[in-house]
Amino acid sequence: MGKPKMTPTGHRGIYQVPGGFLLRPRVTDPRTGKEVERARTIKGVGLKTAKAEFAHLRQEMQEELRRGGLQKESRETVSDYALSWYERGLPNWAQSTRERYLVALEQHILPSLGSIPLRDVRRGDVEDWRVEMTRKVNPKNGKAYDNTTINGWLRVLIHMLKDAVAGGLTEQDPTLRIKALPEVSGSLDPSGSQEDGAYDADRKSLSWKEMDVFLAKMKELYPQFYPLVKFGMASGLRWGELSALMWGDKLSLVGEGGREVHFISVVRSQYKGELKGPKTPKSVRTIPLIPLAMAALEEQKETLVRTGRPVGPKDWIFPSTRGTCRRGSILTKPIRKVLEKMGLDRRFTPHGMRHTFNDLVRRTAQDGVLVRNMTGHTDARMTDKYSFPDLLEKNAAVHRAFEQPKPNPGDSRPEKESSGVREPQEETGDQTGYRQKAA
């Protein structure tokens, strides 16, 4: 992926761009106390000339303020603003966010909207762009981009334009009443069945039955990744958190009746091998380990010991063959092949393991604070900001979720007399460590 096309020069507000310089002077409006920006691109000059032009442009802005008001700069385009907006956002964004925003801007937003003067962007331009994106074809697979992907680009565009409005660079907000595209389409099973597993193809998670089959196929086709995938399904960790776990992160407490309860502490993440803290402050958390997750850890440790790999407190739980943190791309092909064997047309990525965990826990109608505390989400905001579930509460919640699968929402049929409880079972060939209780 390319780098930003704007390079800081060491002089505030002056950036080098292909063929010239982007000037972004700021002055403070005495009426509001806010800084107002203006952008101008000049071509075919050196840094000395750019500095002189910057000072001249800033003086013009100050003169206009003294005369009673700063006139909007007509020559600044969406591309001009996007370059500086991206540069200012870099210190505040995670590396993955930087790359995602850069791709959205360079490949999907600016080719269509970049030449429009920023102050002239209207709501109709944004709506036309959104329609254009629904017709755009992904060159990798020859198919149209799905609505979820387009909505991700739309969020970047809205974020940028709202910042322009807040900075006084445009008089109206062209994003007002712009809605995201619907992300759930298609229908359930044509027979009308809404049993577990009858999901539309736009889902990013797996149902109970699909998860059972998925794990079984993964063990059959790619046994080297089976413990990793199984633990991902049973823990709901982000990939950066999952791949940065160490054996010392596993801990135990004594629960009710003296029973030992196991947890995993999420205290770090990694991106392309670079260690850092988890995504948000609330992402630092401790989550319960259900039997499915414990079985995955035991299988992984057995494999590492058998192959002479270290399993000390500071060693990775799921290391690469070189002993480093794994990248999520390692699962792209295995997941695709497993879905093909299942005959399942689903946009499912390594992050889908987290979606699956979140979906299964949510469907049990557990306490929302407990669920967010386990997944590391920040919303709902004020309610869980002042809520602190203890470890044993979280353990009970996640065990209930994985032991009592619920029918899909909207299933109006009466439940059968059998409880449908999934119980842990001893090693009897069931790859997931669970079986369906007989009626």
C-alpha positions in Angstrom: 0.0 0.0 0.0 1.2 3.5 -0.8 2.4 6.2 1.5 0.6 9.6 2.0 1.3 11.9 -0.9 2.1 14.8 1.5 5.4 15.2 3.3 6.0 17.7 6.2 8.7 20.2 5.5 9.5 21.1 9.1 7.7 24.4 8.7 4.3 24.5 10.2 1.5 24.6 7.7 3.8 23.9 4.7 3.7 20.4 3.1 5.5 19.0 0.1 3.2 17.4 -2.5 4.0 16.0 -5.9 5.2 18.9 -8.1 5.0 21.6 -5.4 3.8 22.5 -2.0 0.5 22.6 0.0 0.1 25.7 2.1 -2.3 25.7 5.1 -2.0 28.8 7.2 -4.2 29.3 10.2 -5.4 32.5 11.9 -7.6 33.1 14.9 -11.0 34.7 14.3 -11.4 37.2 17.2 -15.2 36.9 17.0 -15.2 33.2 17.8 -11.8 32.5 19.2 -11.4 29.6 16.8 -8.7 29.0 14.3 -9.7 29.3 10.7 -7.7 27.6 7.9 -7.1 28.2 4.3 -5.3 25.9 1.8 -3.5 26.7 -1.4 -1.4 24.4 -3.6 1.5 26.0 -5.6 3.4 24.2 -8.3 6.9 24.4 -9.7 8.5 26.4 -6.9 11.1 25.7 -4.2 10.8 25.8 -0.4 12.0 29.4 -0.1 9.2 30.6 -2.5 6.7 28.4 -0.7 7.6 30.0 2.7 7.2 33.5 1.2 3.8 32.6 -0.3 2.7 31.1 3.0 3.5 34.3 4.8 1.7 36.4 2.2 -1.4 34.2 2.3 -1.5 34.4 6.1 -1.2 38.2 5.9 -4.1 38.3 3.5 -6.2 36.3 5.9 -5.4 38.7 8.8 -6.3 41.7 6.7 -9.6 40.2 5.8 -10.4 39.6 9.4 -9.6 43.2 10.2 -12.0 44.3 7.5 -14.8 42.4 9.1 -14.7 38.8 8.0 -12.6 36.1 6.4 -13.7 35.2 2.9 -13.8 31.5 2.0 -10.9 30.3 -0.2 -12.3 29.2 -3.4 -9.2 27.3 -4.7 -9.1 24.6 -2.0 -10.3 21.3 -3.3 -11.4 18.2 -1.4 -8.1 16.6 -2.3 -6.2 19.6 -0.8 -8.1 19.4 2.4 -7.9 15.6 2.6 -4.1 15.6 2.5 -3.8 17.9 5.5 -6.7 16.3 7.4 -5.1 13.0 7.1 -1.7 14.3 8.3 -3.3 16.0 11.3 -5.1 12.8 12.2 -2.0 10.5 12.1 -0.9 11.0 15.8 -4.4 10.1 17.0 -5.0 7.0 14.9 -3.8 3.4 15.3 -1.7 2.1 12.4 -4.5 -0.1 11.2 -6.8 3.0 11.1 -4.2 5.0 9.2 -4.0 2.4 6.5 -7.7 1.9 6.3 -8.3 5.7 6.0 -5.6 6.0 3.4 -7.0 3.3 1.2 -10.5 4.8 1.5 -9.3 8.2 0.5 -6.8 7.4 -2.3 -8.7 4.6 -3.9 -12.4 5.3 -3.4 -13.2 8.9 -2.3 -10.7 11.3 -3.9 -10.9 9.8 -7.5 -14.5 10.9 -7.5 -14.8 13.9 -5.3 -11.2 15.2 -5.0 -11.4 17.9 -7.7 -14.5 19.5 -6.3 -13.8 22.8 -4.4 -14.4 22.0 -0.7 -16.8 24.8 -0.2 -18.9 23.7 -3.1 -19.5 20.1 -1.9 -23.2 19.4 -1.6 -25.3 16.6 -0.2 -26.1 15.5 -3.7 -22.4 15.0 -4.4 -22.2 12.6 -1.4 -25.3 10.8 -2.5 -24.1 10.4 -6.1 -20.7 9.1 -4.8 -22.5 6.6 -2.6 -24.5 5.3 -5.6 -21.3 5.2 -7.7 -19.7 3.0 -5.1 -22.5 0.5 -5.2 -21.7 -0.1 -8.9 -18.0 -0.3 -8.4 -16.4 -3.7 -9.0 -13.7 -5.1 -6.8 -10.8 -6.0 -9.2 -9.7 -8.9 -7.0 -12.8 -10.9 -7.4 -14.8 -9.2 -10.2 -17.8 -8.7 -7.8 -19.4 -5.5 -6.5 -18.3 -4.3 -3.1 -20.7 -5.2 -0.3 -22.6 -2.5 1.6 -20.5 -3.0 4.7 -17.3 -2.1 2.9 -18.9 0.9 1.3 -20.3 2.1 4.6 -16.7 2.0 6.0 -15.6 4.4 3.2 -18.7 6.6 3.9 -17.7 6.9 7.5 -14.3 8.2 6.5 -15.9 10.7 4.1 -18.4 11.9 6.8 -15.6 12.2 9.4 -13.5 14.4 7.1 -16.4 16.7 5.9 -17.7 17.2 9.4 -14.2 18.3 10.5 -14.2 20.7 7.6 -17.5 22.2 8.7 -16.2 22.5 12.3 -13.1 24.3 11.0 -15.2 26.9 9.2 -14.0 25.8 5.8 -17.5 25.2 4.4 -20.7 26.9 5.3 -23.0 23.9 5.2 -22.7 20.3 6.2 -23.1 18.1 3.1 -23.4 15.0 5.2 -26.7 15.9 6.9 -29.3 13.1 6.6 -26.9 10.9 4.7 -27.7 7.4 5.8 -25.6 4.3 5.6 -26.5 1.5 3.2 -28.4 -1.4 4.7 -26.0 -4.1 5.7 -28.5 -7.0 6.1 -30.1 -8.3 2.9 -31.3 -11.5 1.5 -33.7 -13.8 3.3 -33.7 -16.8 5.5 -34.2 -20.4 4.5 -36.8 -20.5 1.6 -38.6 -23.3 3.5 -39.4 -20.7 6.2 -37.2 -22.5 8.8 -35.5 -20.3 11.2 -33.7 -23.0 13.1 -30.1 -22.5 14.3 -28.0 -22.1 11.2 -30.6 -20.6 8.8 -28.9 -17.3 8.3 -28.6 -15.0 5.3 -25.3 -14.7 3.4 -24.5 -11.2 4.6 -23.8 -12.4 8.1 -20.2 -12.1 9.4 -20.6 -14.6 12.1 -21.5 -18.3 12.4 -24.4 -20.0 14.1 -24.1 -22.8 16.6 -24.5 -25.5 14.0 -22.2 -23.7 11.5 -19.5 -23.3 14.2 -19.6 -27.0 15.0 -19.2 -27.9 11.4 -16.6 -25.2 10.7 -14.4 -26.4 13.6 -14.7 -30.0 12.5 -13.6 -29.1 9.0 -10.8 -26.9 10.2 -9.4 -29.8 12.3 -9.7 -32.1 9.3 -8.1 -29.8 6.7 -5.8 -27.6 8.7 -5.1 -29.2 12.1 -2.2 -26.8 12.7 -4.6 -23.9 13.0 -7.4 -25.7 14.7 -6.6 -24.7 18.4 -6.0 -21.1 17.3 -9.4 -20.9 15.5 -11.2 -22.7 18.3 -9.8 -20.4 21.0 -10.7 -17.4 18.8 -14.3 -18.6 18.6 -14.5 -19.2 22.3 -12.9 -16.0 23.5 -14.0 -13.2 21.1 -10.6 -11.6 21.1 -9.5 -9.2 18.4 -6.8 -10.7 16.1 -4.1 -8.4 17.5 -5.0 -9.5 21.0 -5.4 -13.2 20.2 -2.0 -13.4 18.4 -0.2 -11.6 21.2 -1.2 -13.8 24.1 1.5 -15.4 26.3 1.2 -18.4 28.5 1.6 -16.2 31.5 -1.6 -14.4 30.7 -3.7 -17.4 31.8 -4.8 -17.3 35.5 -7.1 -19.2 37.8 -9.4 -18.4 40.7 -11.4 -20.5 43.1 -15.1 -20.2 42.4 -18.2 -21.5 44.1 -17.9 -24.8 45.8 -14.1 -24.7 45.6 -14.2 -25.2 41.8 -11.2 -23.8 39.9 -12.2 -21.1 37.3 -9.8 -20.2 34.5 -9.4 -16.7 32.8 -7.1 -15.1 30.3 -5.9 -11.5 30.8 -5.9 -9.3 27.7 -3.1 -6.7 28.3 -1.4 -6.3 24.9 -2.0 -6.4 21.2 0.2 -6.5 18.1 0.1 -5.2 14.6 2.6 -6.6 12.0 4.8 -7.8 14.9 4.8 -4.4 16.7 3.6 -4.8 20.3 1.3 -2.2 21.9 -1.6 -1.9 24.3 -5.1 -3.1 23.3 -7.2 -0.9 21.1 -9.0 1.1 23.8 -8.6 1.5 27.6 -11.6 -0.8 28.1 -9.9 -3.4 25.9 -7.6 -4.2 28.8 -9.7 -6.9 30.4 -9.9 -10.4 31.8 -12.3 -12.9 30.3 -13.5 -16.4 31.4 -12.3 -19.5 29.6 -15.1 -22.0 28.9 -14.3 -25.7 28.3 -14.1 -25.0 24.6 -11.3 -22.5 25.1 -9.5 -24.6 27.7 -9.5 -27.6 25.4 -7.9 -25.4 22.7 -5.2 -24.2 25.0 -4.4 -27.8 26.2 -4.2 -29.0 22.6 -2.0 -26.1 21.6 0.4 -26.7 24.6 0.6 -30.4 23.8 1.5 -29.6 20.2 4.2 -27.1 21.2 5.7 -29.4 23.7 5.7 -32.3 21.3 7.6 -30.2 18.7 10.1 -28.8 21.2 8.7 -25.3 21.3 8.9 -23.3 24.6 5.8 -22.8 26.7 7.0 -20.5 29.5 5.1 -17.5 30.9 6.8 -15.1 28.4 6.3 -17.4 25.4 3.6 -16.9 22.7 0.6 -19.2 22.9 0.0 -19.2 19.2 3.5 -18.5 17.7 4.4 -18.6 14.0 6.8 -21.2 12.7 9.6 -18.6 13.3 8.5 -18.0 16.9 7.0 -14.6 16.2 3.4 -13.2 16.3 1.2 -14.5 13.6 -0.5 -12.3 11.0 -4.2 -12.6 10.4 -3.6 -13.3 6.7 -2.3 -16.8 7.7 -6.0 -17.8 8.1 -7.3 -16.3 4.9 -6.9 -19.4 2.7 -7.9 -22.0 5.4 -11.1 -20.1 6.2 -12.0 -19.9 2.5 -11.3 -23.6 1.9 -13.4 -24.6 4.9 -16.3 -22.4 3.9 -16.1 -24.0 0.4 -16.2 -27.5 1.9 -19.2 -26.4 3.9 -20.9 -25.0 0.9 -21.4 -21.7 2.8 -21.3 -18.4 0.9 -20.3 -16.1 3.7 -18.0 -13.1 4.0 -16.1 -14.6 7.0 -12.7 -13.4 8.0 -10.5 -14.0 11.0 -12.4 -11.1 12.7 -15.5 -13.3 12.2 -14.4 -15.4 15.1 -14.9 -12.3 17.3 -18.3 -11.6 15.6 -19.3 -15.2 16.3 -18.5 -14.9 20.0 -20.3 -11.6 20.3 -23.3 -12.8 18.5 -23.7 -16.0 20.5 -23.3 -14.3 23.8 -25.7 -11.5 22.7 -28.4 -14.0 21.7 -28.5 -15.3 25.2 -29.8 -11.9 26.4 -26.9 -11.6 28.9 -26.4 -8.4 30.8 -25.1 -5.8 28.3 -22.4 -4.5 30.6 -21.0 -8.0 31.1 -20.9 -8.6 27.4 -19.2 -5.3 26.6 -16.7 -5.9 29.4 -15.7 -9.2 27.9 -15.5 -8.0 24.3 -13.7 -4.7 25.2 -16.3 -2.5 23.4 -16.7 1.0 24.7 -20.5 1.5 24.2 -23.1 1.9 25.7 -21.3 4.8 27.2 -22.4 6.0 30.6 -24.0 2.8 31.8 -21.0 0.6 31.7 -18.5 3.4 32.4 -19.5 3.1 36.1 -20.1 -0.6 36.1 -17.4 -3.1 37.2 -18.5 -6.7 36.9 -16.2 -9.0 38.9 -14.5 -12.1 37.4 -16.9 -14.7 38.8 -19.9 -12.7 37.3 -18.3 -12.8 33.9 -17.4 -16.4 34.2 -21.1 -17.3 35.0 -22.3 -15.2 32.1 -20.1 -16.7 29.4 -20.7 -20.2 30.6 -24.4 -19.7 30.4 -24.0 -18.3 26.9 -22.1 -21.3 25.5 -24.1 -23.9 27.3 -27.5 -22.7 26.3 -27.9 -21.9 22.6 -31.1 -20.0 21.9 -33.4 -20.1 18.9 -33.0 -17.3 16.4 -34.8 -14.0 17.1 -38.2 -14.1 15.4 -38.7 -17.8 15.9 -42.4 -18.0 16.9 -42.5 -21.8 17.1 -42.8 -23.4 20.5 -39.6 -24.9 21.8 -39.3 -28.6 22.0 -39.3 -30.4 25.3 -35.6 -31.2 25.0 -33.5 -28.5 26.6 -30.9 -28.2 23.8 -28.2 -27.7 26.3 -24.7 -28.1 25.1 -22.6 -29.8 27.8 -18.9 -30.5 27.9 -17.9 -34.0 27.1 -14.8 -36.1 27.4 -12.7 -36.8 24.3 -15.0 -39.0 22.2 -14.1 -37.7 18.7 -16.2 -34.5 18.9 -13.8 -31.9 17.7 -15.5 -29.0 19.4 -15.5 -30.4 22.9 -19.3 -30.1 23.1 -22.2 -32.3 22.2 -26.0 -31.9 21.9 -27.7 -33.3 25.0 -30.2 -36.0 24.2 -33.8 -35.5 24.8 
